[in-house]
Amino acid sequence: RIEQFRAPVQRGIAMRASIVRPFWLFIWCGFCKPHVVFILADDYGWSWLGHHVRHETAERAAEVHTPNLDSLIDSGILLDRHYAYKICSPSRSALQSGRLPTHVNTVNTGVTALNASDPVSGFAGIPRNMTGLGEKMKAGGYRTHMVGKWDAGMATPQHTPLGRGYETWLGYFQHANDYYRKNTGLQATGEVDSCLNAHTDFSFYNSTYRGPVPDEVSRSSKCRRSAAADPSCYEEHVFKTRVLQIIDNHDVTEPLFLMYAFHLLHTPLEVPQSYLKLVDSLVSAAGGHFDSSNRRLYAAMTYYMDEAVGAVVSGLKARGMWDDTLLVFASDNGGPIYEPGASNNYPLKGGKFNDFEGGVRTNAFISGGQIPVEKRGTVHTGVVSIADWYGTLCGIAGVEQEDRKAEAANPVLRAMGLPELMPVDSVQQWPHFIAGTNGRGGSLHLSEQAVLLWPYKLVFGEQPYGRHTGPQFPNCTTVHSLQSDHGPGFVDVKVFGSAVNLSAARSKQDELVWMESCGDVGCLFNVDADPHEMEDLARIPQYSEIRSNLASELHKLNSAVFRPHRGTDSEAACLVGLRNGGVYGPFVDVDGFYRGQEPPSIVERLEHEIEHRVFDQIAPESVQQSVVAQVRTALPQVREVLAVNFDSCRHSVLV
């Protein structure tokens, strides 16, 4: 039975386009299929979009330089109620699979996880036998390419972007990496894995090559201190160059599906020096300065991302593709308001890692030549889930959204006593964008702790970073709070997949991560009348029935949450990575997958042998448990020392 999962089930991927193409597609653009460019930002804070600060002070508005994004919104449709999950991987898994995060993946599992007893779901990310968005678009006749962050699984070839239907991919697998060195580390992911974060995470895959990005300049970190305006080894430069290459080389007679997933604005906060100078000049001209080093970095990274989006639009226009393009822009979750994440979702409450609006309501819009003229410059207020893009794009491609591959796997999974795969629950939103109607009038399962039934939202349990921030955040007050041991620190530190708290004392841990408790009663908000979640209605008698109904709905929804055992850190991931250039990649059923790489040099072989021995020494469970215990003891003792490096107060623009 396990052999049935060694390769994807191919039958039933798509029905005939003549049967399933929705009637609204013909009205929209005749019998054509538009190019689709999907741009996904990472950890993009609500208040770092220029459109949202147009009415703020000149000083604040100067910090947020997004003229290209703002222009696209002005000529497109702003999606004012776009919801994602509160952390990265579940949102990305939902986007690529068409399931709500609660039906595909609710955890940021490390990519090296393995549960050998479950050949379908015993890994990080999307289960093996779910059909990917790229596969659907390819079935609809699209050429499919992806660039950037994946974070939806890695363990087998089927988990990779190629396995999910993309013809080519340049990017990285994990939550983040270093923008220059391309390795992982605590500043990037907040984790130490069984490979001791020793591998790089920067790959290029196509039909003839699968391995580390082959360009040495792109892989190096030599340009970190470069004075060049856009250094060639900066990761986002490499991504942007690849995206423009795809557009330049594309046969415009075929529809293009291009997924461009930025690393920006995720930690580590790194950006070319030239962009720091640019934001300094803008803010100085407005009579202000950045009092937080991290806020300055985040502003410069936002500037870079906006320019990269502008370059994509210019590239499409130069090829004569813009009028036939639908451009989608979204973020995978709200901005992180802990340090060193340094984002801001003002005036929304909270941020990444919680279910308040700042954590799950994200910046999003659609634009491009395919937006009807009468809809340009409008705001869509209907509820949209990040999972809805799967069904929406299936409709545009003229293929069914149902997942026949997953359906075919379920009888076997049932016989093996393993978790069955959930069906696609994506909503095709395009008709609602055009009509201005709410495509999700029913409940939206935000997480196991939160449900939205418009206009009410009910949130339960402990919610880190459950605070409102000011318009300029972080600031010197934030830095002083952090360095005087009052937070906001990082809530999700892990070693070998095990959680490590900043403090052994529960009360202190809660203080350090700005915990808000909604408890068993819950926090109830009318997010239409009170979008900033200022008034908790849960204990007001006139709302008791609404609270009770939402609590019952959440209880029912939670009974169907997809919770497979995804396993533990596997040494196999480290060893296979060593054999393939010291880079993270698939490590299960990989015979014949990797190809086109140069054999390692003698020096590289020696280095790999040393690393192999180290991995062997830390692989035993008893050793890893001992290390975790030691870190749990040590981290509370050194957290104040570490916090000094997470941000600094800048008392003058010249500092």
N, C-alpha and C positions, 0 to 999 in steps of 0.2 A: 504493500500500500504506500509506503513511504516513497517508493520509486515513482509513483504518480506525480510527485511534486518536484522531481528533478528538473523539469522544464515546465514553463507555463502551459496551462491548458489553452489550446488555441481555438477550439470550436465555439461558435456562438458569440464572437466578439462584437459583430455589428450586423444589423439588418440592412436590407436594401435601402439606399437613401431615398428612393422614390416612394417608399412606404412610410418612412419615419420623419422625413423632413417636415418640420412644422409649417403650417400655412403662413404664419407671420414672417417666416424667412423670405418667402416669395414677395410679400408686400414690401419688405425692408429693402432688398437689393436685387429683385428679380431672381435669376437662377445662379447668381454669383456666390462665391464664398470669399469673404474679406480676409485679408491678412490679419492675424491677431498677435499683438505684442503685449505680453503680460509682464508688468514690472512690479516686483515684490520688494518692498523695503523691509529692513529688519530693525525692530525695536524703535520705530519712528514715533516720537511723542506728538500728541495732539497739537500742542502749542508751538511746534516747530514747523508748521506749515504756514506759509505767509498769508494764505487766505484767512486763517483763523486769528491773525494778529493785526489785520488791517486797521482796526479801530483802537489798537493799543497805543501807548506813548511812542513818540518818534524813536526814542532810545531802544525800546524793546523791539519795535518793528525793524530797526536796523540790524538787530542780531539775527533775524530770521530772513535770510536772503534766498528766496525760492521763486524767482521770476518765471522760470520755465514751467514749473508745476502750477503756479497761479494762472498762467496764460492758458494752460491746458484745461484747467477747471473752468475758466471763463468761456472757453469754446466747447465745453463738454457738459457732463452731468456730474455734479458733486453727490456722492453717496453718503448722506449724513448719518445713516444708521447702519453702518457696516460693522458686523461683529465677528470676532475671531476668538480663539482660545487665549488664555492668559499667559501661555508660554509658547516657545517656538515650534518644537517638533510636532505637537498635536495639530497646530494650525496648518503646518505644511503637509502633514499627512492627510488632513481633511481636504485641502486644496487639490492634492494629486489623486485622491481616491473617491471624492464625491460623498463621503460619509461625514456626519458631524463628528467632531473630535471624540465625543463619548462613544462613538461606534467604530472607531478605528485605532485611536491611540491617545491616552490622556497623560502620558509621562514623558519626560526628557531622559529616556533610557540611553546609557552610553552605547556607542555603535559597536563595541566589542562584545555585547551581551549575546549569550547563546544558551538555549534550552534544547538540547539535542532530542528530547522526547517529543517535541512538537515541531515538525518540519515545515509548518506553514506560519505559525504565529510566534514561535519561540525565538524571536529576534527583536531588535529595536525597529521602530518605524511601522510602515504599512505591511500587513501580512502578505506573504509571498504570492498568494493566488488571487489577489485583488487586481483588477484591471486599472492601469494608470491612465491619467488624463492624456499623456502623450500617445498612448496606444489608441485611444479614442480618436484623437485628432488625426493620427496617421491613417486610421481606417476611413476617415472622411476625406482622404486625399491630400492632407497637409504634409508639407515638409516640416519636420519637427527638430528644434534645436533648443538646448538649454545652456545657460551660463550662470555660474555663481553657486550660492549655498543650496545644498540639497536637504539634509537633516530629516530624511524620511526613511532611513534604513540603509544598510550597507552590507549585511552579512553574506548574501549570495548575489550572483550576477542578476537575478530577478529583482533584487532590491535596489539596484542602481538606476540612475536616470535612463540608461540604455535599456534595462529590463522593463522600465515603465513606458517605453515607446519613443524616447528621444533618440534621434539619429546620432547626434554628437552632444558631448557635454564637456565643459571646462569649469572646474570648481572644486569645492571641498564638501566632505560628508557631514562634518560635525556641527555643533551649535555655532562655533566660531574658530578662527585660527589667528595667528599673528599676521598683520597686513604686509609685513616685510619678510619675516623668516618663514612664514607659512606653516609653522608648527603650532601645536596647541599648548595650553598652559593655564594656570589659575586665572590670570587676567582675562583670558579668552573665554574659557568654559566654566571656570570655577570647580574643575574636577581634576583628579589624578586617576588615570586608568591603569589597567594591568600592563600596558606598554610604557608606563611611566612618562607618558606624553612625549616619548622619544621620537616618534615618527613625524614626518611632515604630512600635511593634509591638503594636497594640491595636485589634482589629477586631470588628465585629458583622455577622453574615450571617444573613439569612433569605430568604424568597421575594420580598420587595419592596425590601430594602435590603442593600447589600454595600459596606462601606467602613469608615472609621475609626469607632470607637465614637462615636455621635452626641452623647452627653451631654458638654457642655463641662466640667462639674465632675469627671466621671469621668476625663477626659483630662488634667486639669490636675495640677500638683504643689503647688498652693497650700496643701494641708493637711499638708505634710510635718512642720511643727513644731507642728501643732495639739495642743492639750491635751485634745481630745475623746477619749472612751473608745474610739471606733471611727470614725476620720475617713473622710468619704465618698469621698475621692479615693484612699485606699489600695486598691491593686489587689485584694487579697483581700476587701475590703469589697464592691467592685463585683461580684466573682464570687459571693460569698455571697448578695448581694441578688438577683442574677439567678437563682440556683438556687432560692431560696425563692419567687420570682415564678413560675417554671415549675411548682413543686409547687402553689402556690395556684391557678393558672389551669388546672390539668390536669383533664380530664374523667375522673373516677375509674372510669368504666365501661370505659375503654380501658386496656390495659397501657402503662406508661411505662418507657422505657429512658433513664436520665439518667446521662451520663458527667460527673463532676465532677473535673477534673484540677487540683489545687492547683499554684500556683507554689511555695508553701511546701514544702520548706525550702531551696530552691535559693538560691544567691547572686543578687544582693547581699543581705547580711543586713540587712533593713530591717523595722521593725515599729513600730506606734504606741507612743508614749512610755508610755501607760497600762499596757501589758503588761510593760514593763520594771519598772515600779513594783510590779506584781503579783508577778512572780517574785522580786524583791528581798525583798518582805515574807515570802513563803513560805520562802525560804532563810534569811533572818535569824531567823525564828521557830524554825528547826531548828538554829540555832547556827552557821551557815556563811555564806559569801559567795562570789561569783564572782570568781576571781582572773584570769580571762580575759574581756576585753570581748566577744569573739566567742561564748564559751560562754554568756554572759548573753543575748546577742541570740538565739542558737539556742534557748535555753530559752523565751524570750518568744514566739518564732515558733511553737514547738511548742504552747505554751499557746493561742495564737490559733487554730491549726489544730484543736485539740481542741474548742474552743468552737464553731467553725464546723460541725464534724461534729455536735455536740450540737444546734445550731440546725436542721440538716437533719432529724435524727431527730424533733425536736419538731414541725417542719413537717409531716412525714409523719403523725405521730400526730394532729395537729390536723385533718387532712383525712380521717382514718379509713383511711389507706392502709397503716399500719405492719404490720398483721397479714398483709397480702397482699404484703409486700415482701421481696425478697432483697437485702441490702446486702453488697457486696463491697468490701473495703479492701485495698490493696496499695501497695507502693512500687516505683518503676521501677528502682532499683539500691540498693546499700548507701550509707551515708553517706560523704561525702568527708572524709578526715582531713587533707587539706592545708589550708593557710591561704590564703584566708580562708573555705574551706568549713566548717571548724570543727565537723564532726560527730564521732560516736564510735560504734563498733560493738562495744565491749567486751562480753563477753570474746572475740568473734570476731576473727580475724586480718584485718588489711588494711581496705580500703574501696574506694570508687569508683575505677575505672580498673584494678583488678586482679581476678584470678579466684579469690582466696581467699574464704572464706566471708563475710567482712565486705564484700566487693564485690558478691557475687551472691546471697547468701541474704538475703531481704528480709522486713520486717514484713508480715504479711498475715493476714486472717481473713475469715470470712463471718458475717453476723448477720441479724437481722430476724425478722419473724413467721413466715416460711416455713421456718425451721430447725426440724426435728422436735424435740419436747420432750425426747426421750431423748438427743438429741445436743448439747443446749445445755450449755456449760461444758466441752466436751471438746477434746482436742488431736488434730489429724490429723497423723500423722508420715509419710505417704506423700509422695513427691516430686511437686511441682507446678511446671510451667513457666508463665511469664507468657503464653506462647502458648496455653495450654490454656483460657483464658477464652473464646476465640473458639468453640471446639467446644462447651464447656460451655453457653454462652449460646445457641448455635444449637439445642442439644438442648432447652433450656427454651422457646425460641421456637417449636419444632416445625418447623424447617427443616433442610435438609441443610447440612453444613459444607463440602462440596466446592465448589470455585470454578470454575464453568462459564465465567465470563467470562475467566479466565486460561487455561483450557484452549483456548478459542476463539482466543485470541491467539497461542498457541504455534506453530501451523503457519506463520503469517505471519512471526513472528520467526525461525523456523528458515530460511525461504526468504531472509530478509534477512541471515542470518549474525549475528543478534543474540542475546544471552543469553535463553534460555527461562525462563519463570516457574515457580517451584517450586510443587508442590501444597501444600495445607494439611496440616500434620502436627500439628494440635492433638489433644489427648486429652480426651474428655468425662469430666470428673472428678466430676460429681455422684454417680454410683453409688459411687465410691470414697470420697467424703466420708461417705456414709451407711453403707457397709459397713466403713469403716476399713481399706481395702486400698490398696496402692501402685499407682497408675495408671501409673507409669513404672518398670517393673521392668527395662527395657532401658536402653541408654546414653542419656544426655542430653548433647547437644553444647552445652556452655556457651559456647565460643568456639573460634577456631582454635588456641588454646593450652591448652584445658582440656576434659576430658570427665569426667562423673560416671557411674559404673556402681555403683549402691548396693551396699555402703556406701563404695566406694573412689572417690577423686577424684585424677586425675593432672593436674598443671599444668606447663607448659613455659615456657621463655623468660624474658624480663625482665619483672618485675612491679613497677610503681611502688607505693609506700606499703605494702610487704610487711612490716608490723610489727604487733606487738600494742601496744595502748594501755592506759592505766590506766582506772579507773572514772570519773575526772573529767578529761576531756580535751576540748579543749586547756586548758592551764594555763600558769602563769608559766614553767615549764621549756620548754614548747613555744614560747612567745613569745621567750624568750631564744635558743633554738636558731634560730628563724627570723631574728631580727635580728642574730645573729652569723654568718649566712650558712651555716647547716647544714640548712636546710629545716625543715618540709616546704613546698616551693613548688609552684606549679601546673605540671603536666606537659604541658598541651595548648594552649599559646599559639599562635595562628595569625594571620597577616596575609595577606589575599587568598587564603585557603585553604592557605597554605604554613606548615609548622611552624617555630616559632622557639624554640630552646632557651634556658634560663636561663643556660647556660654553653656556650662553644665547646669546652671540654674534656670528654670523655666521662666521665672519673672524677668530675669536679666535678658534672656534670649528674646523674649517678647519686646522688651524695650529697644533692643538693638535693631530689630527688624520692623519697628513701628507697627506692631500687631494691633489690629482692631478685632474685637470679638463680636460676632453677630449671634453666637451661641445657638441654643436649640430653638429659640423663638424666631430668630432670623431678623434681618434688616429689610424692610419693605420700602420701596421707592416708586413714585410715579415719575418715570424718567422722561415723560413728555412735558409735564408741568414743572418738573424739578430735575432737569438734565444734569445738574451738578451734584445731585444726591445730598442735599443739605438737610432734608427733613425725613427722618426715619418714621414711617407710619405704622410699624409693626405692633406697637402697643396702644394705638389709638382705637377705641372700641368700634368706631364706624367702619374701620378697615379690617376688622377681625375675620369676616367671611372671605374677603379677598385673600388675606394672608393664609387662611386655612385651606382654601381651594388651591392656591399655588403650592403650598407645602405638600398637599396630596398629589398634585401633578408631578412635582419633583420626585417624590417617593416612587411613583409609578415609572417615571422615566429612568430612575436609577436602577430599577430592576433589570433593565436591558443594557446596562453599560458593558462594553467589551473589555474584559480584564484577563487576557491570557497571561500565563507565566512566561515572561520573556527571558528568564535565565540570569546568569551571572557573567562577569567579565571572563573572557576566554583568552588563554594564552595563544591559541591558534591564530587569533587575529594579529597578534604581535609577530609571530613567526612567519606567517604568510606575507605580512608587510615587509619583513626583512628581505625575503626572497624576491620581492618585487620593487626594489629601489628604496626601501625604507619609508614607504608611504602607506597610509591607511587605504584599505580597499576590501573587497569581498574576500572571505576566508573559508567559506563552506561551498563545496561543489564547484571548485574553480578550475578544474582541469580544462585547459584550452582557452580559458578566458583571457588571461593576460597575454599580450602580444606586442611585438615591435620594439621592445626595449633593448638597449645595448647591455651586454653582460657587465657585471660589476668589475671594477678594477681590483687589484690585489689589496690596496689600502681599504677599499670599501668592504671587501670580503672579511678582512681582519676586524674592522669595526663592527660588522654584523655578527661575527662570531662572539665578540665580547658582549654585545647587547643580548645575544641569544642566551649566554650563560647567566646574565643578570635576570632575564625573564624567567629562566628555569628556577632561579633561587627564590623569586617572589611568587611563583605560581601556586604553591601549596596553599590551601585555604587557611591553614593554621597561621602561616606567615602573614597573609593578608589581614587576617583578623587582628593579629598582634600589631601590625602597622596602623590599622584603623584605630585601635585602642590608644596607641601612643599619640596619634594626631589629635584625638578627642581630648586628651589630657593637655597637650601642648598648645593647641590653638587658642583656648581662652586666656592663656598666659601671655601670648604674644600678639593678640589681636590689636591692642592699642599701638604697638610698634608698627604693625603692618598698615594700620589705618592712616598713618602719616603719609604714606606713599600713594594713597588713593585719590587725593585732591589737595589743592593748596589755595590759600586766600591771596588774591592779587590786589594789593592796596593802590596800585597805580598801573596805568596802561603800559608804563615802561618796565614794570617788574617782570 
